[in-house]
Amino acid sequence: MNLTLNGEPKILDLPDPTVASLVADLGLRPEVVAVELNGDLVPRASHGTQALAEGDQLEIVTLVGGG
């Protein structure tokens, strides 16, 4: 599957092409990421059911705490 991830073209082979599987494949913790799919924010509760399609554009950012 060809996607654009954070502005970079990516080719991914995901057995279950959902936002949740992409986040897991990237090694990210789902509780600390925000995902935008084709310009729309994907609520965390929908990550497991939000399907990905050829050509989708995603922005994934991680939340970082500091002091």
Rosetta blueprint (number, residue, H / E / L):
1 M L
2 N E
3 L E
4 T E
5 L E
6 N L
7 G L
8 E E
9 P E
10 K E
11 I E
12 L L
13 D L
14 L L
15 P L
16 D L
17 P L
18 T E
19 V H
20 A H
21 S H
22 L H
23 V H
24 A H
25 D H
26 L L
27 G L
28 L L
29 R L
30 P H
31 E H
32 V H
33 V E
34 A E
35 V E
36 E E
37 L E
38 N L
39 G L
40 D E
41 L E
42 V E
43 P L
44 R H
45 A H
46 S H
47 H L
48 G L
49 T L
50 Q L
51 A E
52 L L
53 A L
54 E L
55 G L
56 D L
57 Q E
58 L E
59 E E
60 I E
61 V E
62 T E
63 L L
64 V L
65 G L
66 G L
67 G L
